[in-house]
Structures are given as structure tokens and as C-alpha cells.
Amino acid sequence: ISLEARVCIDQGRVLDDHSRHRDYTNQQFFKTSEEMKTLFEDLPEAFINSIKIAKKCNFSFDNTNHVLPEFSTPEKYTIDDFLTMEANEGLSNLVKNQKINKQVYNLRLIEELEIIKRTGFSGYFLIVADFVKWSREQNIPVGPGRGSGPGSLVAYCLGITDIDPIEHDLIFERFLNPERISMPDFDIDFCVNGRDAVIDYVSNKYGNNMVSQIITYGTLSAKAVIRDVGRILGYPYGLVDQVAKLVPFDIGITITEALKKSDELAERYKNDEDVESIINLSLKLEGLVRNAGTHAGGVIIAPSELSNFMPLYKVDDEVGTVTQFDKDD
């Protein structure tokens, strides 16, 4: 019944609707090894061979290296040389337009560039600077920078951020620490009206098959699953609404926790058969993925086709392809 319930939630139908089309059987679940052995008792070698095949299909991701797309530079420049040139040019413009201590800024710039090159993130800075520059040229409002990114003078010189890290006494190592190397992350805000244009620019520059937005998964939370289950079981809205509202407004609370925190919910679960039916089925479905969406701002750029690095998913024709890995994977 759990599978049927999940299908009904997805299709907007009720369990007792005998006219609904059934695409699934009661055999669609992961069987235990004992159940499989019984099913194939007349062909035991099939059972044994499946284990051999499974062992040969072992795979592990190489997550020891950061994989970055290639940024095209003028022919005579390496990626590190081009970053150095662009950063120094940006610093020269700052010196012309502002009263700053050139020696202090130059020393800080040299130190940051050395760390960026040593950690292999020159391309990342240039990629971000490129689409931020394009956005400004298209009069798309870009935020001044958030998080630890404004701690970088290189980012300030490249125009990625609008905040002077020396003037505001910001620390570069909070953004990129050579003692604890992790992927740097610029938090950049684009005007909502120009955001799609920026994504299109990146897709056209690097290739549609190498650029993707990131998937998000909506799950059946405690309140949501109670409402969905109550609906597919055919209970009146008033009853279902009452039960859902008995779940405390605690972020991430589960039904099990709600039964411990809410005496009224626990009492109705114990003494009301309808509430018991709703809760029991909800417990089986709670936490399952309800729908797939698209992350508001995350974009992946790969050095070759995305399918070489991750599984993909098509949300709809408007959004197109997104990664099946979410932002936390």
C-alpha cells in the first residue's frame, strides 16, 4: 500500500479510485536474498551469478581532485600568467582612481596570487570574473559580494567584488586557506530579471552539454505527508487539517517526535482510528522525495560533457537538464 499511496500522491488521485490506471504491481520492492533464492530455486546459478556481477560493478568516485573547466586565454599566456596580468591591471586602475598605499596593496596582491596559483584555482577566478564582467556590461545589477569572497584583493581587482578587503580589514585566508585547501566559493547576487541571461551566457560560452543548474529535492515532511496521506485516503479536509496542525512548528520535526511533543496528537492517534490510519501510513512515507526542482542560484560548469561526471535529470522543457546530485552531494 505504501507504493500505491506514493503513486496516488504524485498523480493527485485517491486510493479507492478503482478507475485509476495502475502501472505498478505489489512485487515492485527490493527483495531479500532469501526471497530471491526462493524465486530462482529452479535456476540457482542465476542467483549466484547475480552476486558475481554485482561485485564486478563496484565503483568509487575520485573526489581527491577539483575538476575545473578550461578558461581560454590569449595564445601567449598560461592561465596563471593571464590571471596575474588581469589582477595587476585591475590594481593599476585602483591606484589611478583612489588614494591607496600602492606598496601595501601590491604586496597583498602578490601573496594572494601565489596562493591561488599554488592551489590551482586561477581558472576559477577568471571564469567568475568573466561572467560578472559580462553581466555589468549588459547592465544587469550585480551584488557587491557576500560571505568570505570579499576578503580577496584579487577578486576586488578583477571586479568580482566591490569591497576593498584592505580598507575593511578582511582576511583572504577565510576564503582560500593554503593550510586547508577546499574549493573557494564566491557568493554572487544577480538581479532576478537578468539571472537567466547570465546562465544563458555561461551555457553559450562553455556549451549546453557542459553547463547545468543543480537539482533540489522536495521531501514529504511531517505536516506535508499527513495532508497528502489524508487526501489520498479520502478523509475530509477538516479532519486532515486538524491533524496536520497538531504537529508542532519545529524545523525538521518528524512525526515520531511530534507524537512525543504533542499530547493531543498522541491522544488522538491512540483513540481515533481515522487518525491512526493517517499517521501509520504517513510514517511509512515520511522523508521520501515528493518532487524535483531547480536550485535558485547554483550552476555547474564542467571541463567536458556533464554526463562524464554525474547523472542528469530533465525537470521540464523550460529549465532543461539539471544535475541529479544536489548541492550537498
Backbone hydrogen bonds, N-H to C=O, Kabsch-Sander energy under -0.5 kcal/mol:
donor,donor_aa,acceptor,acceptor_aa,energy
5,A,1,I,-2.6
6,R,2,S,-2.4
7,V,3,L,-2.3
8,C,4,E,-2.4
9,I,5,A,-2.2
10,D,6,R,-1.8
11,Q,7,V,-2.3
12,G,8,C,-1.5
13,R,8,C,-1.9
15,L,232,I,-2.8
17,D,14,V,-1.6
18,H,16,D,-1.2
20,R,17,D,-1.2
23,D,21,H,-0.7
28,Q,25,T,-1.3
29,F,27,Q,-1.9
31,K,29,F,-0.7
36,M,32,T,-2.2
37,K,33,S,-2.3
38,T,34,E,-1.9
39,L,35,E,-2.1
40,F,36,M,-1.8
41,E,38,T,-1.3
43,L,40,F,-1.4
46,A,43,L,-1.5
47,F,43,L,-0.9
48,I,44,P,-2.1
49,N,45,E,-2.9
50,S,46,A,-1.7
51,I,47,F,-1.0
52,K,48,I,-1.6
53,I,49,N,-2.7
54,A,50,S,-2.1
55,K,51,I,-2.0
56,K,52,K,-1.5
57,C,53,I,-0.9
57,C,54,A,-0.7
58,N,55,K,-0.9
63,N,61,F,-1.2
68,L,66,H,-0.7
72,S,70,E,-0.6
77,Y,74,P,-2.3
82,F,78,T,-2.5
83,L,79,I,-1.8
84,T,80,D,-2.2
85,M,81,D,-2.4
86,E,82,F,-2.6
87,A,83,L,-2.7
88,N,84,T,-2.4
89,E,85,M,-2.2
90,G,86,E,-2.1
91,L,87,A,-2.2
92,S,88,N,-2.3
93,N,89,E,-1.8
94,L,90,G,-1.7
95,V,91,L,-2.5
96,K,92,S,-1.8
97,N,93,N,-1.8
98,Q,94,L,-2.0
100,I,98,Q,-1.2
102,K,100,I,-1.1
105,Y,101,N,-2.1
106,N,102,K,-2.8
107,L,103,Q,-2.2
108,R,104,V,-2.0
109,L,105,Y,-2.5
110,I,106,N,-2.3
111,E,107,L,-2.1
112,E,108,R,-2.4
113,L,109,L,-2.7
114,E,110,I,-2.0
115,I,111,E,-1.7
116,I,112,E,-2.8
117,K,113,L,-2.5
118,R,114,E,-2.2
119,T,115,I,-2.2
120,G,116,I,-0.6
120,G,117,K,-0.8
121,F,116,I,-2.3
125,F,121,F,-1.8
126,L,122,S,-1.9
127,I,123,G,-2.6
128,V,124,Y,-2.2
129,A,125,F,-2.4
130,D,126,L,-2.0
131,F,127,I,-1.8
132,V,128,V,-2.0
133,K,129,A,-2.5
134,W,130,D,-2.3
135,S,131,F,-1.8
136,R,132,V,-2.1
137,E,133,K,-2.2
138,Q,134,W,-1.5
139,N,136,R,-1.7
140,I,135,S,-2.9
143,G,189,D,-3.3
146,R,187,D,-1.3
149,G,146,R,-0.9
151,G,148,S,-1.9
152,S,149,G,-2.0
153,L,151,G,-0.6
156,Y,152,S,-1.4
157,C,153,L,-2.8
158,L,154,V,-2.1
159,G,155,A,-0.7
159,G,156,Y,-0.6
160,I,155,A,-2.1
161,T,155,A,-1.1
162,D,144,P,-2.3
168,H,164,D,-1.7
169,D,166,I,-1.0
170,L,165,P,-3.4
172,F,170,L,-0.5
174,R,171,I,-0.9
175,F,172,F,-2.1
176,L,172,F,-2.1
180,R,177,N,-1.2
187,D,146,R,-0.7
187,D,185,D,-0.5
188,I,186,F,-0.9
190,F,188,I,-0.5
191,C,141,P,-2.0
194,G,191,C,-1.8
195,R,191,C,-1.2
198,V,194,G,-1.7
199,I,195,R,-2.0
200,D,196,D,-2.4
201,Y,197,A,-2.1
202,V,198,V,-2.3
203,S,199,I,-2.4
204,N,200,D,-2.6
205,K,201,Y,-2.1
206,Y,202,V,-2.4
207,G,203,S,-2.3
210,M,207,G,-2.0
211,V,207,G,-0.5
211,V,208,N,-0.6
212,S,300,I,-2.2
213,Q,321,T,-0.9
214,I,298,G,-1.1
215,I,323,T,-0.7
215,I,325,F,-0.7
216,T,293,G,-1.7
218,G,216,T,-0.5
218,G,291,N,-2.9
219,T,217,Y,-0.5
220,L,288,L,-2.5
221,S,219,T,-1.3
222,A,253,I,-0.7
225,V,221,S,-3.1
226,I,222,A,-1.7
227,R,223,K,-2.0
228,D,224,A,-2.5
229,V,225,V,-2.9
230,G,226,I,-2.5
231,R,227,R,-1.8
232,I,228,D,-2.4
233,L,229,V,-1.8
234,G,231,R,-1.3
235,Y,230,G,-2.1
240,V,236,P,-2.0
241,D,237,Y,-3.0
242,Q,238,G,-1.9
243,V,239,L,-2.2
244,A,240,V,-2.5
245,K,241,D,-2.1
246,L,242,Q,-0.6
246,L,243,V,-1.0
247,V,244,A,-1.4
250,D,248,P,-1.8
253,I,250,D,-1.9
258,A,254,T,-2.3
259,L,255,I,-2.4
260,K,256,T,-1.0
261,K,257,E,-1.9
262,S,258,A,-3.0
263,D,261,K,-0.8
266,A,262,S,-2.2
267,E,263,D,-2.4
268,R,264,E,-2.4
269,Y,265,L,-2.3
270,K,266,A,-1.6
271,N,267,E,-1.9
272,D,268,R,-2.4
273,E,271,N,-0.6
276,E,272,D,-2.4
277,S,273,E,-2.3
278,I,274,D,-2.1
279,I,275,V,-2.7
280,N,276,E,-2.7
281,L,277,S,-1.8
282,S,278,I,-2.1
283,L,279,I,-2.4
284,K,280,N,-0.8
285,L,281,L,-1.1
286,E,282,S,-2.2
287,G,220,L,-2.9
288,L,285,L,-2.1
290,R,218,G,-4.2
291,N,218,G,-1.6
293,G,216,T,-2.9
295,H,214,I,-3.5
300,I,212,S,-3.9
302,A,210,M,-2.9
306,L,209,N,-2.7
308,N,305,E,-2.1
309,F,306,L,-2.4
310,M,306,L,-1.9
313,Y,322,V,-2.9
315,V,313,Y,-0.7
315,V,320,G,-1.6
316,D,320,G,-0.5
320,G,316,D,-2.8
322,V,313,Y,-3.2
323,T,213,Q,-2.1
324,Q,311,P,-2.6
329,D,326,D,-1.6
